[in-house]
Amino acid sequence: MAAKNILITGASSGIGAALARVYAAQGNRLVLWGRNEDSLAATAAVCRARGAAVETSCFDLTDFDRLIQALEATDTEKPLDLVIFNAGLGGSMPRDRVAQNAHAAEKMAGVNFTVPVVGANLMAERMAQRGRGRIVLIGSVAAFFPLPMAPLYSASKAGLVLFAEALRLRLRKSGVGVTMVSPGFVDTPMSRGLKEPRLFLITADAAAAIIARKLERGARHIVIPWQFALICIAAKLIPRPIVRAVLSRY
Ligand SMILES: NC(=O)c1ccc[n+]([C@@H]2O[C@H](COP(=O)([O-])OP(=O)(O)OC[C@H]3O[C@@H](n4cnc5c(N)ncnc54)[C@H](OP(=O)(O)O)[C@@H]3O)[C@@H](O)[C@H]2O)c1
């Protein structure tokens, strides 16, 4: 594994915690961010037991001054090889309401879109100056469907897909890689709260293992599990009015 100095957001739970465990090897330095101190400490303890040097920090990523300051300080102290913007907020809409509460909507838009975009933008500049590094954005297969049960969630993740594609073009001669990860259903606290059936469900550990393996090969876009990769290809081929007609049943 080439990457040595790794930052993961949302490492206190689910996919982020599983990614931390995958990268917790002797010689690696992990910088793990989350909000819940106990959960983050539990992830850190497992990673230290596996031989990694671990630093943790608990703060709300939508405190943008703190986010920018923390990224700059972490990268200045020891240049980051791999930054995984994983933290996210999910959940589907209650059926008895048309729209999300305004503050919940602001929070979701911030955590799912603005935080990774602001963070990736900052890291792109620093990594390009060094001529190396990889930025990873954890999106969702929800990005490829206009989900009436989660309009803001699917839109926030769709925005990340276009951002990743454009940033990759911008960085094409810089030596810096950009990887978009689009998971289907992964068994974490986030998906356990959903009312919809969790098709092709995989564990967070399985998801993290696939992501790490494909990142090692320099993948640009990782869709997991493979069944959703096929569904996403099909969705691009099916005329949009048919996709809308099917989804409008919700
Ligand atoms: N699970 C799925 O089926 C699934 C499917 C597609 C995409 N994804 C994406 O995968 C990523 C990880 O999700 P998950 O399933 O692992 O969810 P999770 O278990 O709920 O974990 C979410 C993580 O994000 C952190 N987080 C949320 N809001 C934050 C904020 N304002 N500031 C700092 N940290 C914040 C949480 O921190 P605390 O817990 O400490 O508050 C937690 O560590 C998300 O981007 C999600 O959209 C998940």
The ligand as an SDF file (V2000), in Angstrom:
LIG
                    3D

 48 52  0  0  0  0  0  0  0  0999 V2000
  -24.7360    3.3480    4.4270 N   0  0  0  0  0  0  0  0  0  0  0  0
  -25.1470    3.4020    3.1860 C   0  0  0  0  0  0  0  0  0  0  0  0
  -25.9850    2.5720    2.7570 O   0  0  0  0  0  0  0  0  0  0  0  0
  -24.5950    4.4460    2.2550 C   0  0  0  0  0  0  0  0  0  0  0  0
  -25.0010    4.3640    0.9090 C   0  0  0  0  0  0  0  0  0  0  0  0
  -24.5210    5.3000    0.0220 C   0  0  0  0  0  0  0  0  0  0  0  0
  -23.6520    6.2850    0.4480 C   0  0  0  0  0  0  0  0  0  0  0  0
  -23.2750    6.3470    1.7620 N   0  0  0  0  0  0  0  0  0  0  0  0
  -22.3700    7.4330    2.1410 C   0  0  0  0  0  0  0  0  0  0  0  0
  -21.2790    6.9090    2.8680 O   0  0  0  0  0  0  0  0  0  0  0  0
  -20.7900    7.8980    3.7780 C   0  0  0  0  0  0  0  0  0  0  0  0
  -20.6710    7.2760    5.1580 C   0  0  0  0  0  0  0  0  0  0  0  0
  -21.9720    6.9190    5.5910 O   0  0  0  0  0  0  0  0  0  0  0  0
  -22.2510    5.7780    6.6680 P   0  0  0  0  0  0  0  0  0  0  0  0
  -23.2660    4.8890    6.0850 O   0  0  0  0  0  0  0  0  0  0  0  0
  -20.9830    5.2230    7.1640 O   0  0  0  0  0  0  0  0  0  0  0  0
  -23.0040    6.6520    7.7700 O   0  0  0  0  0  0  0  0  0  0  0  0
  -22.8610    6.7660    9.3430 P   0  0  0  0  0  0  0  0  0  0  0  0
  -22.5530    5.4570    9.9420 O   0  0  0  0  0  0  0  0  0  0  0  0
  -24.0770    7.5040    9.7800 O   0  0  0  0  0  0  0  0  0  0  0  0
  -21.5860    7.7110    9.5270 O   0  0  0  0  0  0  0  0  0  0  0  0
  -21.6050    9.0540    9.1140 C   0  0  0  0  0  0  0  0  0  0  0  0
  -20.3430    9.7230    9.5970 C   0  0  0  0  0  0  0  0  0  0  0  0
  -20.3730   11.1170    9.2150 O   0  0  0  0  0  0  0  0  0  0  0  0
  -20.0870   11.8990   10.3630 C   0  0  0  0  0  0  0  0  0  0  0  0
  -20.7450   13.2020   10.2840 N   0  0  0  0  0  0  0  0  0  0  0  0
  -22.0230   13.4690    9.9470 C   0  0  0  0  0  0  0  0  0  0  0  0
  -22.2750   14.7830   10.0410 N   0  0  0  0  0  0  0  0  0  0  0  0
  -21.1170   15.3640   10.4580 C   0  0  0  0  0  0  0  0  0  0  0  0
  -20.7280   16.6930   10.7370 C   0  0  0  0  0  0  0  0  0  0  0  0
  -21.6000   17.7210   10.6210 N   0  0  0  0  0  0  0  0  0  0  0  0
  -19.4610   16.9340   11.1350 N   0  0  0  0  0  0  0  0  0  0  0  0
  -18.5860   15.9230   11.2780 C   0  0  0  0  0  0  0  0  0  0  0  0
  -18.8860   14.6300   11.0060 N   0  0  0  0  0  0  0  0  0  0  0  0
  -20.1360   14.3610   10.6120 C   0  0  0  0  0  0  0  0  0  0  0  0
  -20.6110   11.0930   11.5320 C   0  0  0  0  0  0  0  0  0  0  0  0
  -20.0100   11.5300   12.7230 O   0  0  0  0  0  0  0  0  0  0  0  0
  -20.6610   11.2450   14.1920 P   0  0  0  0  0  0  0  0  0  0  0  0
  -21.3290    9.8910   14.1270 O   0  0  0  0  0  0  0  0  0  0  0  0
  -19.4740   11.2630   15.1010 O   0  0  0  0  0  0  0  0  0  0  0  0
  -21.6450   12.3310   14.4200 O   0  0  0  0  0  0  0  0  0  0  0  0
  -20.2060    9.6830   11.1290 C   0  0  0  0  0  0  0  0  0  0  0  0
  -18.8660    9.4450   11.4710 O   0  0  0  0  0  0  0  0  0  0  0  0
  -21.7730    9.0730    3.7060 C   0  0  0  0  0  0  0  0  0  0  0  0
  -21.2520   10.0850    2.8750 O   0  0  0  0  0  0  0  0  0  0  0  0
  -22.9980    8.4580    3.0740 C   0  0  0  0  0  0  0  0  0  0  0  0
  -23.7890    9.4000    2.3740 O   0  0  0  0  0  0  0  0  0  0  0  0
  -23.7400    5.4460    2.6730 C   0  0  0  0  0  0  0  0  0  0  0  0
  1  2  1  0
  2  3  2  0
  2  4  1  0
  4  5  1  0
  4 48  2  0
  5  6  2  0
  6  7  1  0
  7  8  2  0
  8  9  1  0
  8 48  1  0
  9 10  1  0
  9 46  1  0
 10 11  1  0
 11 12  1  0
 11 44  1  0
 12 13  1  0
 13 14  1  0
 14 15  2  0
 14 16  1  0
 14 17  1  0
 17 18  1  0
 18 19  2  0
 18 20  1  0
 18 21  1  0
 21 22  1  0
 22 23  1  0
 23 24  1  0
 23 42  1  0
 24 25  1  0
 25 26  1  0
 25 36  1  0
 26 27  1  0
 26 35  1  0
 27 28  2  0
 28 29  1  0
 29 30  1  0
 29 35  2  0
 30 31  1  0
 30 32  2  0
 32 33  1  0
 33 34  2  0
 34 35  1  0
 36 37  1  0
 36 42  1  0
 37 38  1  0
 38 39  2  0
 38 40  1  0
 38 41  1  0
 42 43  1  0
 44 45  1  0
 44 46  1  0
 46 47  1  0
M  CHG  2   8   1  16  -1
M  END
$$$$
